[in-house]
Amino acid sequence: MEWEYMAHAPIEDDLCTRIRRSEQALMAHHEGVLRTYGLTMTQYMVLLALSREGGMSGSQLARSCGVTQQSMSSVLTNMETKQLIHRQTSPVHAKVQIATLTDQGRALLDRAYQEVIILERALTDAFTPSEHAALCELLERATTVLIQQTRHATAPPTA
């Protein structure tokens, strides 16, 4: 019975479809804004993470930005070439490089953030404070389920 409903229900009714459409709209907006500053979404997220957390390793940044360590390595190399970040050897682990913002990186982040925050404010203004809080809680719960299901789906089968 449930499968029959799902097979005939419009795809727009699927929660995953709605989440994906929202994510696509958000990414399209941010990528459009960030492109004018010569930044990718990942580079922007690195700048934002470093501005909030201070120095971070490539592994920490990869986890924070949701990319692989290999991808982050090339992102950081590119950003260092553009003089947006500086990397130095960790005082704790000689093989670990710690990335920090340069003045140029902070200035670029400040300019880009002024445009990115416009969307954040528009979204916040679209909801009452209680709706905003409820939406944030619901999105966190949905994210938890998505992560759990992804782990379950990608786990090796048990014999």
C-alpha positions as CSV (number, residue, x, y, z in Angstrom):
1,M,0.0,0.0,0.0
2,E,2.7,2.5,1.0
3,W,4.8,1.7,-2.1
4,E,1.7,2.2,-4.3
5,Y,1.3,5.7,-2.9
6,M,5.0,6.5,-3.3
7,A,5.0,5.3,-6.9
8,H,2.1,7.6,-7.8
9,A,2.8,10.7,-5.6
10,P,4.3,13.7,-7.3
11,I,8.1,13.8,-6.8
12,E,7.7,17.4,-5.5
13,D,6.0,15.8,-2.4
14,D,9.2,13.9,-1.5
15,L,11.1,15.4,1.4
16,C,14.4,14.5,-0.1
17,T,13.4,16.3,-3.3
18,R,12.5,19.5,-1.3
19,I,15.7,19.4,0.6
20,R,17.7,19.0,-2.6
21,R,15.9,21.9,-4.3
22,S,16.6,24.1,-1.3
23,E,20.3,23.1,-1.3
24,Q,20.5,23.7,-5.1
25,A,19.0,27.2,-4.7
26,L,21.3,28.1,-1.8
27,M,24.4,26.8,-3.7
28,A,23.4,28.7,-6.9
29,H,23.0,31.9,-5.0
30,H,26.3,31.6,-3.0
31,E,28.3,30.4,-6.1
32,G,27.0,33.4,-8.1
33,V,28.0,35.8,-5.3
34,L,31.3,34.2,-4.6
35,R,32.3,34.0,-8.3
36,T,32.5,37.8,-8.4
37,Y,35.2,37.6,-5.7
38,G,37.1,34.8,-7.4
39,L,36.1,32.3,-4.7
40,T,34.6,28.8,-4.8
41,M,32.1,27.7,-2.1
42,T,34.8,25.6,-0.5
43,Q,37.3,28.4,-0.5
44,Y,34.7,30.7,1.2
45,M,34.0,28.0,3.8
46,V,37.7,27.7,4.5
47,L,38.0,31.5,5.0
48,L,34.9,31.5,7.2
49,A,36.1,28.5,9.3
50,L,39.6,30.1,9.8
51,S,38.1,33.4,10.8
52,R,35.9,31.8,13.4
53,E,38.3,29.0,14.7
54,G,41.7,30.4,14.1
55,G,44.5,28.1,12.8
56,M,43.3,24.7,11.5
57,S,44.9,21.7,9.9
58,G,43.9,20.5,6.5
59,S,42.2,17.5,8.0
60,Q,40.2,19.8,10.3
61,L,39.2,22.0,7.4
62,A,38.3,19.1,5.2
63,R,35.9,17.8,7.9
64,S,34.5,21.3,8.5
65,C,33.9,21.9,4.8
66,G,32.6,18.4,4.0
67,V,35.3,17.5,1.4
68,T,38.1,14.9,1.2
69,Q,41.5,15.6,2.6
70,Q,42.9,15.3,-1.0
71,S,40.5,17.9,-2.2
72,M,41.3,20.2,0.7
73,S,45.0,19.9,0.0
74,S,44.6,21.3,-3.5
75,V,42.2,24.0,-2.2
76,L,44.7,25.1,0.4
77,T,47.6,25.1,-2.1
78,N,45.5,27.3,-4.4
79,M,44.5,29.6,-1.6
80,E,48.1,29.9,-0.4
81,T,49.2,30.8,-4.0
82,K,46.6,33.6,-4.0
83,Q,47.9,34.7,-0.6
84,L,44.6,34.2,1.1
85,I,46.0,31.9,3.7
86,H,49.4,31.1,5.2
87,R,50.5,27.6,6.3
88,Q,53.2,26.8,8.8
89,T,54.3,23.6,10.5
90,S,52.4,22.7,13.7
91,P,54.3,23.1,16.9
92,V,52.8,19.8,18.0
93,H,53.2,17.6,14.9
94,A,56.0,18.2,12.4
95,K,54.1,16.7,9.5
96,V,50.9,18.8,10.0
97,Q,50.5,22.2,8.4
98,I,48.3,24.8,10.2
99,A,46.5,27.2,7.9
100,T,45.7,30.8,9.1
101,L,44.1,33.7,7.3
102,T,46.3,36.4,5.8
103,D,45.2,40.0,5.9
104,Q,44.3,39.7,2.2
105,G,42.2,36.6,3.0
106,R,40.4,38.4,5.8
107,A,39.7,41.4,3.7
108,L,38.3,39.3,0.9
109,L,36.2,37.3,3.3
110,D,34.8,40.6,4.8
111,R,33.8,41.9,1.4
112,A,32.2,38.6,0.3
113,Y,30.4,38.1,3.6
114,Q,28.7,41.4,3.2
115,E,26.8,40.0,0.2
116,V,26.4,36.4,1.5
117,I,24.8,37.7,4.7
118,I,22.0,39.4,2.7
119,L,20.5,36.0,1.9
120,E,20.9,34.9,5.5
121,R,18.9,37.9,6.7
122,A,16.3,37.5,4.0
123,L,15.7,33.9,5.1
124,T,15.6,34.8,8.7
125,D,13.1,37.6,8.0
126,A,10.9,35.1,6.1
127,F,10.1,33.4,9.4
128,T,8.9,34.4,12.8
129,P,11.4,33.8,15.6
130,S,9.6,30.6,16.7
131,E,9.4,29.3,13.1
132,H,13.1,30.1,12.6
133,A,14.0,28.1,15.7
134,A,11.7,25.2,14.7
135,L,13.1,25.1,11.2
136,C,16.7,25.1,12.5
137,E,15.8,22.2,14.8
138,L,14.0,20.3,12.1
139,L,16.9,20.7,9.7
140,E,19.4,19.5,12.3
141,R,17.2,16.4,12.9
142,A,16.9,15.8,9.1
143,T,20.7,16.1,8.8
144,T,21.2,13.6,11.6
145,V,18.9,11.1,9.8
146,L,20.6,11.7,6.5
147,I,24.1,11.1,8.0
148,Q,22.9,8.0,9.8
149,Q,21.3,6.6,6.7
150,T,24.4,7.3,4.6
151,R,26.6,5.5,7.1
152,H,24.1,2.6,7.0
153,A,24.0,2.5,3.2
154,T,27.7,2.7,2.8
155,A,28.6,0.2,5.5
156,P,30.0,-3.1,4.3
157,P,27.4,-5.9,4.4
158,T,27.6,-8.2,7.3
159,A,28.2,-11.9,6.5
